[in-house]
Amino acid sequence: MKGTQLPEGSWPWFHDLARWVGTWLFTPFYRVRVHHGDRLPAAGPVVLVANHSAFVDGPLLFGLVGRRAVFLVKQEMFDGPAGRALPLIGQLGVRRGAPDRRPLTAAVAVLREGGLVGVFPEGTRGEGDMAAAQHGAAWLARASGAVVLPVVCRGTRRPAGAGRRLRPRVDVLVGEPLDLPAGGGRAGLAAATETVRAALAGMVRELDALRSNT
């Protein structure tokens, strides 16, 4: 990796090109508003945790963070011709429900290089309400010493029964870095995971209130 802040085997120039495309790719389809974008650290190890209500959330954040970003992506997305590009731009495949430490080990290496790793904690996909969270984000932060930064996105998911929308408004809210509780073992990891889950759930409510008033 040697300072690229990307997993081994990725192509830094291809990653940068994909991220540049991502900065404008969604402009024709969405009206995106970013709230507190200044809270995104320009450097240093960051575990970005975000809600996930629609497929587009990941690519949208990939283009918005303003720096190289490695996301943990479900392994199914790597199938087919398009999926072959994901490892080349530094994204890591995760098999849900299967024990596989390789993507987490690669993510820790990225963080120790001062990189940013994005995680979508597992939850419901029906309006992005967080029902539960995986231990992944808290474990990565503890293993690397990275900052945990919560981000929520609303407006990407088409409401049930709604027809095609013309450039719907999408809001992205960047939170303050989280202070994870101290403590080791499974109990400490569970407490840290609950802190992440509660922060995301609270930010979803905050952003929904903001959207309803503007």
Steps between C-alpha positions, in 0.01 A plus 500: 500500500791733585324825575220472245238454777343230283499119526769303327414416140302820435596756237537843662461689172181305422365568848564873460333501160193317636477741793524800267217357290304444821517869591267594212341170393179548701450870429256436211289270717499654850516838670755423769544713811783423741462623858818553706729368230784681680488224763653253254871473590724570204766263632556236764339162571118514491233233525199655329174333609187570299138391470395310189154549355577468127766360271613847397608598854841336467599643161365841603712515816800364310491812284421741785763428764771700324780246554588141422238272653485123538151360563404157628258374234288184501672229297206462260584840349829356368320257266485585131712730279425819696597332826848426371582870521423520874826342627696712251362817658578363845163379624485195727247216467334366816309173520210561737446224750828329410817516715759675287760723663683587179301814411519625859875439510540689173282783636715528815809526280335788310417678826852457634621672185279796596218410261121513513283187515123519453264254670123461466393337829233239440145621552166531328494648151150636529567879545841435650392445861781319680361184662837353594868553430782263424809505718716582195525879535578493873751218454680685222524816709637312799748303294639806322441796731294671229238768554140382456295746295123448456332612177135464399339539160129553428302537180670239284232237554183529296195483731287189461241546226658821370567545130817622336633814670656799326826591674382435857678678782759294685641616833825378653574582864853460637512451875760567765764232567374244751653429839481123529477361854812342644515134589628187335354164411158430359325725749714799404450431130125469549489832688701674227273351233192625683653849509538490120145370453347762728694783335382403152140457613504841667650666194235344275233661717688832501533503122137401448396796719727731304359379169142546616566862599675610181 
